[in-house]
Amino acid sequence: MRNTEILHEHTQEIIRYDDFIAGLAKGLQVLECFGYDRQRLNVTQTAERTGLTRTAARRHLKTLKYLGYLDSDGTFYWLTHKVLKFSGAYLSSAHLPKIAQPLLHSLSSQTGMCHSVVILDNHEVITVACSYLASAEKNRVLPYGIHNGNRIAAHTASNGKVILAYMQDQELDTWLTHYPLTRSTKYTVTNADTFKQQLHDIRDQGWCLAAEEHEVSFIGFAVPIFNGAGRVVAGLNTVARSEQYTPEQVINRCLVPMQELAKQLRMLL
């Protein structure tokens, strides 16, 4: 007998079998194949990444090209600007980005550093609001680029760790099962037990500093953002070059102002 409900293994969301549109899910899965490290894919690569047959992958790619979400040279496919329609709609309508953006500009004026707000999406954190400094020279401190829509592995970033630190133990164990701790630099923590102890310490102190774990020569510093119910919904961070600032200097300059902004956001969420 067919199950009447489907459980999403990552989000734990439940949907009735009769309400689930498999074709739509597969089409979105194809779109999600594309990213910073995989900007162009052919049919075979798409099939491998999605688990679809080559025939099904080809049909989905051609349909998405027909609809304008992909372009192609006949062999490889890539995303078009049309996919930005969804991110633009989210950033202009979602509550957190709208209220955080002006506060981030004020924070940057106070600290003289760039700041961003991120949310957790599976194994990555996504920037949903960010500030830039008036000085172009100061903006050059940004490593991989703090910009809306930017994604990096959560376990390598201060803002990702500060969100993960507030997960329940069972939820974190499930997360670690799904997402292995891959190495970005020689400083990235890849041992699960060490990582969990680090998260425990982060939760105790209420902030996280990650030195060169995502990219060499850069320091990330973050504090959690709680909602009115006391649940961590995002991370607030800054990034600095290690040759310009010591970890202690980053903490002394940013901890109190960032905590104050996080408190303001909590009252508004």
PyMOL commands that set and color helices and strands:
alter all, ss='L'
color gray80, all
select helices_A, chain A and resi 17-19+22-32+43-50+54-67+81-93+95-111+136-139+154-156+158-164+169-178+192-205+247-268
alter helices_A, ss='H'
color red, helices_A
select strands_A, chain A and resi 5-7+14-16+70-72+77-79+115-121+124-130+151-153+208-211+218-226+232-241
alter strands_A, ss='S'
color yellow, strands_A
deselect
rebuild
show_as cartoon
